[in-house]
Amino acid sequence: MNILDTLFFLVKNMIPYMIPLTIVALGGMFSERSGIVNIALEGIMVFGASFGIFYIYFLPNLFPPQITLLIALVIALISGMVFSLLHAYASINLKANQTISGTALNLFALAFHDFMARLITPNAVEGVRFENAFRIVKVPLLGDIPLIGDLLFKDVYITTYLGIVILIVASFVLYKTRFGLRLRACGEHPQAADSVGIKVNRMRYAGVLISGALAGLGGLVLVVPSTVEYTGTVSGYGFLALAVLIFGQWKPTKIFLAAAFFGLMQVIANSSGLSFFTALGINKYFYQIVPFLTTLIVLTFTSSKSAAPKAAGEPYDPGKR
């Protein structure tokens, strides 16, 4: 495999990692832009993916494959939104510590999946097997475009295009709508937002619910292309999405680029057996730590220039000026 073939392989296989990271990090962005830190992204991903996979498991042939996948994605989205209500209520109404609230959701989601999986498939202990018939072999016409067709329109999932649409919509909503302006105001200076009539708690609820919806969706987007047996884990991608969010400086376009970078690192970690990498003479275990090592390095050099919303993580106190 020459260098060009290796590059094509890396970029092609980067997409299934990059898209869910983008979606989940955008979810975290909406929550933190409203002023609520959401470290429960990992748990919400697990929760949303669980319900989406349960639907595919029980009703795999009720509709054509792509329709089945779309319905499962909607179920995952709604599940994530409902689950995130717990974090919103604890953080906004009860003014609980947002880190502890998020951690509780992460722990609950893992236990919930194990419990449900044992009920549904007792012989499989904790894994739920499903038939993956969702891969699109070739998109008509577009698949014939040189290079681009092979990269984006052959052997792909509809979730790839969904992720791009979400990125565009999220950027538009955040910067071009009244809702986005109010959301950002609540995360920067909630007292000032309140003084001009913006319902801060309502906007924060909206931010957390959007975050939950995208995280639940992202969980299923990650699982479907990568396995045929869901065991209730998303391999730390919720936490990696937080790193993407910080590296992307809470901005949609930069989040997308950061997701591409971390997605590439993940592919390299899984591709140590390629002739190009073996020829370098580096121990294969080094490649496996690349995503985590780069995460630490990137956060070390970018955290000092953080553009995090000023009020993120702080309970809103109407009496404080």
C-alpha positions in Angstrom: 0.0 0.0 0.0 1.6 3.3 -1.1 1.3 6.7 0.6 -1.7 7.8 -1.5 -3.6 4.6 -0.8 -2.8 4.9 2.9 -4.0 8.5 3.0 -7.2 7.5 1.2 -7.7 4.6 3.7 -7.2 6.8 6.7 -9.6 9.5 5.5 -12.2 7.0 4.4 -12.1 5.3 7.8 -11.9 8.5 9.7 -15.5 9.5 8.8 -17.3 6.9 11.1 -15.4 8.3 14.0 -15.5 11.9 13.1 -19.2 12.2 12.5 -20.4 11.0 16.0 -17.7 13.1 17.7 -19.0 16.1 15.8 -22.6 15.5 16.7 -22.0 14.9 20.4 -19.5 17.8 20.8 -22.1 20.1 19.2 -24.6 18.8 21.8 -22.1 19.7 24.5 -21.6 23.1 22.9 -25.3 24.0 23.2 -25.4 23.0 26.8 -22.3 24.9 27.8 -23.3 27.9 25.7 -26.4 28.1 27.9 -24.3 27.9 31.1 -24.7 24.2 32.0 -21.6 21.9 31.9 -22.7 18.5 30.6 -20.2 15.7 31.3 -23.0 13.2 31.1 -22.5 13.0 27.3 -21.0 9.6 27.7 -24.0 8.3 29.6 -26.5 9.9 27.3 -24.8 8.4 24.3 -25.1 4.9 25.9 -28.8 5.6 26.8 -29.8 6.8 23.4 -27.9 4.0 21.6 -29.5 1.4 23.8 -33.1 2.4 22.9 -32.2 2.7 19.2 -30.6 -0.7 19.2 -33.5 -2.2 21.1 -35.9 -0.9 18.4 -33.7 -2.4 15.6 -33.4 -5.7 17.6 -37.2 -6.1 18.0 -38.4 -4.7 14.7 -35.6 -5.2 12.1 -37.8 -5.9 9.1 -40.9 -3.8 9.7 -39.6 -1.2 7.2 -36.9 -0.9 4.6 -33.4 -0.7 6.2 -32.8 3.0 5.8 -36.3 3.8 7.2 -35.6 1.5 10.1 -32.4 3.3 10.8 -34.0 6.7 10.6 -36.7 5.6 13.1 -34.0 4.2 15.4 -32.1 7.5 15.2 -35.3 9.4 16.1 -35.8 7.1 19.1 -32.2 7.6 20.2 -32.6 11.3 19.9 -35.8 11.4 22.0 -34.3 9.0 24.5 -31.3 11.2 25.0 -33.4 14.3 25.3 -35.6 12.7 28.0 -32.6 11.3 29.9 -31.0 14.7 29.9 -34.0 16.2 31.7 -32.6 14.6 34.9 -29.4 16.6 34.5 -31.3 19.8 33.6 -33.6 19.5 36.6 -30.7 18.7 39.0 -28.5 21.5 37.7 -31.1 24.2 37.1 -33.9 23.6 39.6 -31.9 22.0 42.4 -28.7 23.9 41.7 -26.8 20.7 42.2 -23.1 20.4 41.4 -23.1 19.8 37.6 -20.1 17.5 37.6 -21.7 15.2 40.2 -25.0 15.2 38.4 -23.4 14.3 35.1 -21.3 11.6 36.7 -24.5 10.1 38.2 -26.1 9.9 34.8 -23.0 8.2 33.3 -23.1 5.5 36.0 -26.8 5.0 35.7 -26.8 4.6 31.9 -24.2 1.8 32.0 -26.1 -0.1 34.7 -29.4 0.5 32.9 -28.2 -1.0 29.6 -26.8 -4.1 31.4 -30.1 -4.6 33.2 -32.2 -4.3 30.1 -29.8 -6.4 27.9 -29.9 -9.2 30.4 -33.8 -9.1 30.3 -33.9 -9.0 26.5 -31.1 -11.4 25.6 -30.3 -13.5 28.7 -28.0 -15.9 26.8 -25.9 -13.0 25.5 -25.4 -11.6 29.1 -25.0 -8.0 28.2 -24.7 -7.7 24.4 -27.6 -7.1 22.0 -26.9 -8.4 18.5 -28.6 -6.8 15.5 -28.5 -7.2 11.8 -26.6 -4.3 10.2 -28.2 -3.9 6.8 -27.8 -0.1 6.7 -24.6 0.4 4.7 -25.2 2.1 1.4 -23.0 0.4 -1.2 -23.2 3.2 -3.7 -25.2 6.4 -4.1 -26.4 6.6 -7.7 -24.6 9.1 -10.0 -22.7 10.7 -7.1 -20.8 7.4 -6.5 -19.3 7.7 -10.0 -17.5 11.0 -9.3 -13.7 10.3 -9.3 -12.1 10.1 -5.8 -15.0 12.0 -4.1 -17.4 9.3 -5.1 -15.3 6.6 -3.6 -14.7 8.7 -0.5 -18.2 10.0 0.3 -20.7 8.1 -1.8 -19.6 4.4 -1.6 -19.8 2.1 1.4 -21.3 4.8 3.5 -24.1 5.3 6.0 -26.8 7.9 5.9 -25.6 9.1 9.3 -22.6 10.7 7.5 -24.9 13.1 5.6 -27.0 13.6 8.8 -23.9 14.7 10.7 -23.0 17.3 8.0 -26.6 18.7 8.1 -26.5 18.9 11.9 -23.3 20.9 11.7 -24.7 23.4 9.2 -28.0 23.8 11.2 -26.2 24.1 14.5 -23.9 26.8 13.2 -26.9 28.7 11.7 -29.0 28.4 14.9 -26.1 29.5 17.2 -25.1 32.6 15.2 -28.0 33.6 12.9 -31.1 33.3 15.1 -32.5 35.1 18.1 -32.6 31.8 20.0 -28.8 31.4 19.5 -28.1 35.0 20.6 -30.1 34.5 23.8 -28.5 31.1 24.5 -25.1 32.6 24.2 -26.1 35.5 26.5 -27.2 33.1 29.2 -23.9 31.3 29.1 -21.8 34.5 29.2 -23.8 36.8 31.6 -27.1 35.4 32.7 -27.9 38.4 35.0 -27.6 40.8 32.0 -29.8 38.4 29.9 -32.4 38.3 32.7 -32.4 42.1 32.9 -33.6 42.4 29.3 -36.4 39.8 29.8 -34.7 36.6 28.7 -35.9 33.6 30.7 -32.5 32.2 31.7 -33.7 28.9 33.2 -35.9 28.2 30.2 -32.9 28.8 27.8 -30.7 26.6 29.9 -33.3 23.8 29.8 -33.4 24.2 26.0 -29.6 24.0 25.8 -29.4 20.8 27.9 -32.3 19.2 26.0 -30.6 19.9 22.7 -27.4 18.5 24.1 -29.2 15.4 25.2 -30.9 15.0 21.8 -27.6 15.2 19.9 -25.7 13.0 22.4 -28.4 10.3 22.2 -28.3 10.5 18.4 -24.5 10.5 18.4 -24.5 7.3 20.4 -26.4 5.4 17.8 -24.5 7.1 15.0 -21.3 5.7 16.5 -22.6 2.2 17.2 -24.3 1.3 13.9 -21.3 1.4 11.6 -18.9 -0.1 14.0 -20.4 -3.3 15.4 -23.3 -5.8 15.2 -23.4 -6.4 18.9 -24.0 -3.5 21.2 -22.6 -4.1 24.7 -23.5 -0.8 26.3 -20.3 1.0 25.8 -19.3 3.9 23.6 -15.6 3.5 24.4 -15.2 6.8 26.1 -16.4 8.8 23.1 -18.5 11.0 25.3 -15.4 12.2 27.2 -13.5 12.5 23.9 -16.3 14.7 22.6 -15.7 17.0 25.6 -12.1 17.2 24.5 -13.2 18.0 21.0 -15.5 20.7 22.4 -12.6 22.3 24.3 -10.2 22.0 21.4 -12.8 23.4 19.1 -13.3 26.4 21.4 -17.1 26.0 21.6 -17.4 27.0 17.9 -19.1 24.6 15.3 -16.6 24.9 12.5 -13.6 24.4 14.8 -15.4 21.5 16.5 -15.8 19.8 13.2 -12.0 20.2 12.5 -11.1 19.0 15.9 -13.4 16.0 15.5 -11.6 15.2 12.2 -8.2 15.4 13.9 -9.3 13.1 16.8 -11.0 10.8 14.3 -7.8 10.5 12.3 -5.9 9.7 15.5 -8.4 6.9 16.3 -8.0 5.4 12.8 -4.2 5.4 13.2 -4.6 3.6 16.5 -6.6 0.9 14.8 -4.4 0.6 11.7 -1.1 -0.3 13.2 -1.0 -3.4 11.0 -0.8 -1.5 7.7 2.4 -1.9 5.8 3.0 1.8 5.9 3.1 1.9 9.7 4.9 -1.4 10.2 7.6 -0.1 7.9 8.3 2.7 10.4 9.4 0.1 13.0 7.3 1.6 15.8 5.8 -0.7 18.4 2.1 -1.3 17.6 1.1 -0.5 21.2 2.3 3.1 20.6 -0.4 3.6 18.0 -3.0 2.4 20.4 -2.2 5.2 22.9 -2.1 7.9 20.2 -5.7 9.2 20.7 -5.2 9.5 24.4 -1.7 11.0 24.1 -2.8 13.6 21.6 -5.8 14.4 23.8 -3.5 15.2 26.7 -1.1 17.2 24.5 -3.8 19.2 22.8 -5.6 20.1 26.0 -2.4 21.1 27.6 -1.6 23.7 24.9 -5.2 24.9 24.3 -6.7 25.1 27.8 -4.8 28.3 28.7 -6.5 30.0 25.7 -9.9 28.6 26.6 -12.9 30.5 25.2 -15.4 28.8 27.4 -18.6 30.6 28.3 -17.9 32.6 31.4 -21.0 31.4 33.4 -20.6 27.7 32.4 -20.9 25.5 35.4 -22.3 28.3 37.7 -25.9 27.9 39.0 -28.0 31.0 38.1 -28.7 33.3 41.0 -31.2 36.0 40.0 -30.2 38.1 43.0 -26.5 38.2 42.0 -25.3 41.1 39.9 
